[in-house]
Amino acid sequence: MSAQEIARNAAIADAEKPAQVGKFISVDINRDNRVSTFLFEADLAGYQGWRWCVTVAEVEDGATPTICDVVVLPGPDSLIAPEWVEYRDRILPEDIQPGVIVPSILDDTRLAPGVHSLIHDEELDPMQVFDLGLSRARVLSIEGRDQASKRWYAGDSGPNALIAQSAPKPCQTCGFFLPIAGSLRASFGVCANAIAPDDARVVSVDHGCGAHSEATVK
């Protein structure tokens, strides 16, 4: 029996059905190590384009080939599952529905221990924070602040939004603009205009809309 036949029989023995082992594709022979790798088509549900890969060794000339390994590997045109993405990186805001709880991540780089909180962000002096125990277990880290500010500024509430481009004046000059507390105060605030599209949302100081408090019609 040839090495190719031995390899095919090994694949059939490993498969659930003989029909799952298809045509011979190719063989890769390593003469230095006396090892050959045979490839056969794999007719397996959910594994389009995959191949049976059977490694055969011939210890010495004339010896019966020995099966080393039988696996199924993807071919150049195979259907492969997408790269795994951690759950915490896949979750979207719309996934948070009533009753849905997202477990806290202890090593979340966006957060830092509450003892690192800046006093002006808490709007309390150091003694109040210590005596009243009002400091939070964790607060935004520098990385967390940077990510948030970049996300807000590049989003629909930043200066590049279409509505901001046609606004008569920026949000920072609007009477309905409420600057947020903390280190981001100079860059962002909350809109308090009931008729504005960004009412109750964070907006950048250079955002804007047609509902500006000092807008005039000529």
LUMDOSE-69870 format. One record per residue: y, x, z of N, C-alpha, C, CB in turn. Coordinates in steps of 0.05 Angstrom, whole numbers, plus 5000, padded with zeros to 4 digits. Glycine has a CB too. Layout:
// residues N
YXZYXZYXZYXZ ...
This chain:
// residues 218
497650175000500050005000502550185000500049815025 504450114982506850274980508750235004508350214954 510650415008512550395030514250145027514350645031 514850075001516449834997514949585005517349814967 512449564999510749345007510549325038508049354994 510249555050510049555080512649455092509449845090 514949545080517549455089517849155086519749605074 517049055063517348765058515648605078516448695029 513248695083511448555101512648555130508648685101 513948775137515248795163517448595166516249085168 519048555144521248365144520148085146522948395119 517948025131516747765132515647705160514447745111 514547905172513447865199515647805219511848115208 518047915214520247875232521647615227522248105230 521447505202522747265194521147015205523147245164 522546795205521146545214519346445191523246335222 520346485166518746395143518746615122519946125132 516546645107516446855086518646815065513646845073 519346565060521346515039524146625046521546215034 524546695072527046805080527447095072527346785110 525347225062525547495052525547485022523247675063 527847555010528147524981527547774965530947444975 528847804943528348024924529048294936529847984898 527748504926528348774934531048854922526048974924 532748974937535349054928535549354922537548984949 534949514942535149804938533749954960538049894936 533550214957532350384978534050634980529350454972 534550725005535950965010534051165024538550915028 533551385010531451575020532851825031529551644997 532151885056533052135068530652315070534252075097 530552505050528152675048527952875071528152815021 530252955082530253155103528853035128533053245110 529452785134528252655158525752495152530352485171 525152475126522852315117523152025125520152425129 525551925122526151645129527351505105528151635153 526351255100527351095078528250825089525151055057 530450725078531550475086531450275063534450505097 529950065066529549865044531249625050526549785042 532549515029534149275031532949055015537049335022 532748815027531848575013533848345018528948495024 533948174999535647935002534747775026535747764976 536647665041535947495064536947205058537247605090 534947025057535646745053535646605080533646605033 537846645095538046535122540446345124538246755143 540046115136542145925139544446045156541145665152 546846035146549146145160549546445156548746085189 547846565140548146855136548246915106545747005149 550246795093550546825064551147125057552746645054 549647235039550147505030549047725048553047545027 547547655069546447855087543847965075545947735115 542948195086540548325075538648395098541148565059 536048395092534048505110534248805106531148395105 534448955128534549245127532149355143537249355139 530349475129527849575141527749885139525349445129 527550015162527450305162524550395165529250425185 523650565147520850655147520850965148519450555121 519051065165518751355167515951445158519251445196 515951675145513351795136513152065150513151815104 511652085171511552325187510752575171509552285210 508752545154507952775137506852665111505852945151 506652845092505752765065502952635067505553005046 502752405054500252265054499752085078498052455052 501452105098501051935122502051655116502652055146 500851465131501651185128504551145138499650985142 506351035122509050985131509150815157510750855109 511050875175511250735200513950585201511150935224 513850335210516250175212517850265236515549875214 520350335232522150415254523950185264523950655245 524950035245526849825253527049615232529649945258 527449365240527849135222530248975232525248955220 532348975216534748825224535848675200536949015236 537748505206539248365184542148455186538948045187 543148555164545848665163547448535141545748975159 550148525144551848405124552048585099554548345135 552148455076552548595051555448595043550848475028 556148705020559048725012560348455008559248884987 558848255001559947984997559047785017559247884969 558147875040557047695060559147535075555347855080 558247315086559947145103559747255131559146845101 562047345142562147465168564047305186562947765167 563247265211564947125230567447285234563447085257 569747145238572247285243572147445268574647085244 573947645269574047825292574647665317576148055288 573247725339573547585364576347625375571447675384 577547405384580247415396579947295424582347265379 580847435444580747345472581947065474582047535491 580846895492581846625496584746625503580246485517 585646815520588446815529590346885506588747015551 589247005484590947065461590846845440590147335449 588946665444588746445424590046185433585846385419 590546155459591645905469594445855459591545905499 595045615452597645535441598945335460597445425412 601645305459602945115476601844835474605845105469 601044755449600044485446597244445459599844415417 595944665466593444645480593644555509591944915478 596044585520596544515548597144225550598844685560 595144065554595343775556595143695586593143635539 595843445592595543355620592743405631596243065623 592543535654590043595666588743865658588143385659 589943995637588844255628590044475645589544295598 588344635657589244865674588345125660587944835702 590245305657589745565645589445765668591945655625 587145885672586746075694588746305694583946185694 589646375717591546595719590146865712592746615747 591647035699590647295690591847515709591347355660 590147635725591147825744592448075732588947915762 591548155708592648395696594648325674590448565685 595848085675597848005655600248195657598747715660 600748345635602848545635605648415634602548725612 605748155629608348015629609347965657608147755613 607648015677608447955704608248205721606647735716 609848205743609848425762609848305790612248615757 608948455810609048345838611748245846608148565857 611848035861614347905869616248095884613847675886 615148305897616848485911618648645893615148685928 617948635867619648765847621848585836617948875824 621948345846623948155837626748255841623647885850 628548225822631348305824632748095841632648335797 634348175860635747995878637447795863637348145898 638847895842640647705827639047505811642447865809 636547555806634847355793633947135812632347485780 633747205838632947005858635446865870631447145881 637846975865640346865875640246855906640846585864 638947055918638747075947639247365955635946975958 640347415978640647685987638047785998642947716008 637648046000635048156009634048036035635248456012 635847986054634947886080633847596077637247886100 635147436060634147166056631347166044636147006039 630947336024628347346011626247426031628447545988 626847616048624947716068624447516090625847976080 626647406102626347226125625146956117629047176137 625946846095625046576087622346576072627146436071 621546816063619046826049619146676022616746716065 621446686009621746535984621046695959624646445982 620346955963619547105939616947005928619447415947 616747015902614246925889612147145888614846825860 609647075887607547275886607947465862604747145885 608647345839609247505816611747405801606747505797 613047585788615447515772615247645745618147605787 617047585727617047705701617348015703619147585683 615748155688616048445687618048505665613348585681 618748755662620648825640619448755613621249135641 616848795610615448715585615648415581612548815585 615248265603615247975601618047875593614447845627 620147995604622847915597623447975568624948055616 622548215560623048305532621648115512622048585528 619148045518617647865500619047595499614747835510 619847485521621147225522623747225507621647135551 625447425512628047435498627747465468629747665510 625847625459625447665431624347405418623447895425 622547265432621447015422623546805420619146925440 625146775441627346575441629346635419628646565468 630146885417632246965399631446925369633147245404 628846975364627846955336627046675329625547145332 626946495349626046215344628146025335624846115369 627545765337629345555327631845535344627845295327 631945665367634245645385635845905384633445575413 635446065364636846315361639046295340634946545354 640446515334642646505315641846475286644246755318 639246525280638446515252637346245243636246725247 637346055262636445785255638445655235636145605280 637445495217639145375197641445215209637545195178 640845075231642944905243645145085256641744725264 644345325265646345505277648045635255644845725293 646945675232648445795210650745615201646645855187 650445355204652545175195654145055218651344945179 653745155243655145055267658145145266653845155293 659944975276662745045277663445275296664444805284 661945285318662445495338659845555352664645405358 659645785365657145865379656845715406657046165384 654445715416653845565442655445675465650945585448 655945935466657346055489660145945493657446355486 661245815473663945705476663845395479665645765451 661445285482661144995485661144915514658444905471 662444695520662544595547659844495558664444375549 657944445540655344355549653344585553654244155528 654344825550652545065552652445155581653645295534 650045165592649545245620648145525620647945035636 649545735627648346005627645946005647650346225634 643846135640641646155659642146375679638946205643 640746365701641146575722639546815715640346465750 640247035727638647275724639547465702635847205718 637847655696638547865677638947775648636548085678 637947535642638247435615640747255612635747285606 642347235632644647055633646647115610646147085659 646947375603648847445582647947365554649447745583 645347305552644247245525643346965520641947425520 642746815542641646545539642646355559638646565541 642446095552643145885569641645635562646245825568 642245415575640845155570642944955559639445055595 642144815539643944605527643744355544643144545498 646044245551646143995567647443765553647644055593 647443775526648643565510646543365502650143685486 646743125511644642915505644242865476645342665519 646342905459646042845431645443095414648642715420 645143325427644543565413641543595409645643815428 640643705387637743735382636343925402637243835354 637944095415636744285435637244205464637944565430 637943955468638443865496636043935514638843555496 636744055537634744145557633044375549632943905564 633944515528632444745518634045005521631544705489 632645225522634045485523635145555495632045715533 637645635494638845715469640245985473640945495459 640546135451641946385453644946335453641146575430 646546525464649446485465650646455437650746715480 649346575417650446555390648946355373650246825377 647446175386646345945372648545745368643845825388 647945515357650045305353649045065338652445425339 650544845340649844605325652344445321647644435340 652144225307654444065301655443895324653843885279 654043905347654943745371656443915390652443625384 657744135381659444305398661644145411660544535382 662144205436664144045452666944065440664244135481 667544275426670244305415670344275385671344575423 668244155373668244125345670343915337665444035335 671743975315673743785305673143725276676543905308 673843485268673443405240676143415226672243115238 676343565204678843585189678943375167679243875178 
